[in-house]
C-alpha cells in the first residue's frame, strides 16, 4: 500500500472510530508478524530445514575460503624467492581462485535468500490462515499486522502462535 493510501486508510479508520456506535460494537486486534516468524514452531522448523539444506555448501565455501587464505599466505611467504614469471603465474592463479570463491559465495547467498523467502512465504501463508481463524472464531472486525502502538488487550499474536504450533504438533 502506498504511503498516501495508508494515510487515507488511517484517516478513514480514525473517522469511523470517532463515531461512538462503531467503536463500541467493533472488535479490533493486531498480530506481531515478527514474533510469528521467529517464535512459531513452523518458522523454527523452516530455519532448521534451511540450515540442513545449505550446511554442505556452507562448509564447502568455508573450506574454499581457508584454501584461498592458505594460498595467499604461501604466496606472500614465497614471493621474494620467485622469478617474475612465477610470481605473475601465481598471482593469476590466486586471482582465479578468488573469483571462483566470490562467484560461489554469491550463488550460495542468492540461493539461500531465495529459499529463505520461499520458506518465509509458506510460514506467512499459514499464519494468515491462523489469523483468519482467530478473527472468525472470536468475531474480530479488523485485524492489523503492523501498528505503532496498541494495548496488549488487542494483541492476538499468542492465539495465532498457539494455532500454528498446534498444527505443527499434529
Secondary structure, 3 states (H helix, E strand, C coil): CCHHHHHHHHHHHHHHHHCHHHHHHCCEEECCHHHHHHHCHHHHHHHHHHHHHHHHHHHHHHHHHHHHHHHHHHHHHHHHHCCHHHHHHHHHHHHHHHHHHHHHHHHHHHHHHHHHHHHHHHHHHHHHHHHHHHHHHCCCCEEECCCCCCCHHHECHHHHHHHHHHHHHC
